[in-house]
C-alpha cells in the first residue's frame, strides 16, 4: 500500500494551487488528487455563473420581484443542475447589485428591480 503525504506550499481558492507531493510507490494517485482539488474549485465557480445568469433571466422577465419569489424561481430553474444554498443565492444577488445588474427597491428592501 502506498503512503502519500501532501504539503500545501501556497493555499488559495485559485485553480492550479501549488502542492508538493511526497510519495512512496505510485504517483498516479497523487496526480488524480491534485486534479480533483482543481476541478472542485472550477465546478463551484461554474455554479455561481449559472446562478447569476438565472437571476438576470428572472429579473428581465419580471422587472420587479420579491426576494422570496426570486429564490423560489431560482431554485426551480437550477434544480436540474444543482441545488443552490441560501448563502450562495445571497452572495450572487449582492454581486449583481454591486455590478449594477439589479438594485433594491428604496421603499421595500425585500424587492429587487432589474437595471437594463
C-alpha positions in Angstrom: 0.0 0.0 0.0 1.3 3.4 -1.0 1.9 6.1 1.7 1.1 9.6 0.5 2.0 12.9 2.1 0.9 16.3 0.9 2.3 19.7 1.8 0.5 22.8 0.7 3.1 25.4 -0.3 0.6 28.1 -1.2 -3.1 28.0 -0.2 -5.7 29.7 -2.3 -9.0 29.1 -4.0 -7.5 29.5 -7.4 -7.2 26.6 -9.8 -3.6 25.3 -10.1 -3.0 25.6 -6.3 0.7 24.7 -5.8 1.0 21.4 -4.0 4.2 19.5 -3.1 3.6 15.8 -3.1 5.8 13.3 -1.2 5.0 9.8 -2.3 6.2 6.3 -1.7 5.1 3.9 -4.5 2.5 5.1 -7.0 2.5 8.7 -8.2 -0.7 8.3 -10.4 -2.8 8.6 -7.2 -1.2 12.0 -6.5 -2.0 13.4 -9.9 -5.7 12.4 -9.6 -5.9 14.0 -6.2 -4.4 17.3 -7.5 -6.8 17.4 -10.4 -9.7 16.7 -8.1 -8.9 19.7 -6.0 -8.8 22.0 -9.0 -12.0 20.6 -10.6 -13.9 21.1 -7.3 -13.0 24.8 -7.4 -13.9 25.2 -11.1 -17.3 23.5 -10.5 -18.2 25.9 -7.7 -17.4 28.9 -9.9 -19.5 27.5 -12.8 -22.4 27.1 -10.3 -22.0 30.8 -9.4 -22.2 31.8 -13.0 -25.3 29.7 -13.6 -27.0 31.3 -10.6 -26.1 34.8 -11.8 -27.5 34.0 -15.3 -30.7 32.6 -13.9 -31.2 35.6 -11.6 -30.8 38.1 -14.5 -33.1 36.0 -16.7 -35.8 36.1 -14.0 -35.4 39.8 -13.5 -35.6 40.5 -17.2 -38.9 38.7 -17.3 -40.4 40.2 -14.1 -38.7 43.6 -14.0 -39.5 43.7 -10.2 -39.6 40.7 -7.8 -39.6 40.0 -4.1 -36.7 38.2 -2.5 -38.8 35.1 -1.7 -40.2 34.8 -5.2 -36.8 35.3 -6.7 -35.3 32.5 -4.5 -38.2 30.2 -5.4 -37.9 30.7 -9.1 -34.1 30.4 -9.0 -34.3 27.0 -7.2 -36.9 25.9 -9.8 -34.6 26.9 -12.7 -31.4 25.4 -11.3 -32.8 22.2 -9.6 -31.8 20.1 -12.6 -28.2 21.2 -12.4 -27.7 21.7 -8.7 -29.5 23.0 -5.6 -28.2 26.4 -4.7 -27.8 27.2 -1.0 -29.3 30.4 0.5 -25.8 31.6 1.2 -24.9 31.2 -2.4 -28.0 33.0 -3.6 -27.4 35.9 -1.3 -23.7 36.2 -2.5 -24.8 36.2 -6.1 -27.5 38.8 -5.5 -25.0 41.0 -3.7 -22.6 40.5 -6.6 -25.2 41.5 -9.2 -26.2 44.6 -7.1 -22.6 45.6 -6.8 -22.1 45.3 -10.6 -25.3 47.2 -11.3 -27.4 44.5 -12.9 -30.1 45.0 -10.3 -30.9 47.1 -7.3 -33.1 47.0 -4.2 -36.3 49.0 -4.1 -35.8 52.1 -1.9 -39.2 51.7 -0.3 -39.1 47.9 0.3 -35.7 46.3 0.7 -37.1 42.9 0.0 -37.9 43.9 -3.6 -35.4 43.7 -6.4 -35.6 45.8 -9.6 -33.8 44.9 -12.8 -31.5 47.6 -14.2 -31.0 47.4 -18.0 
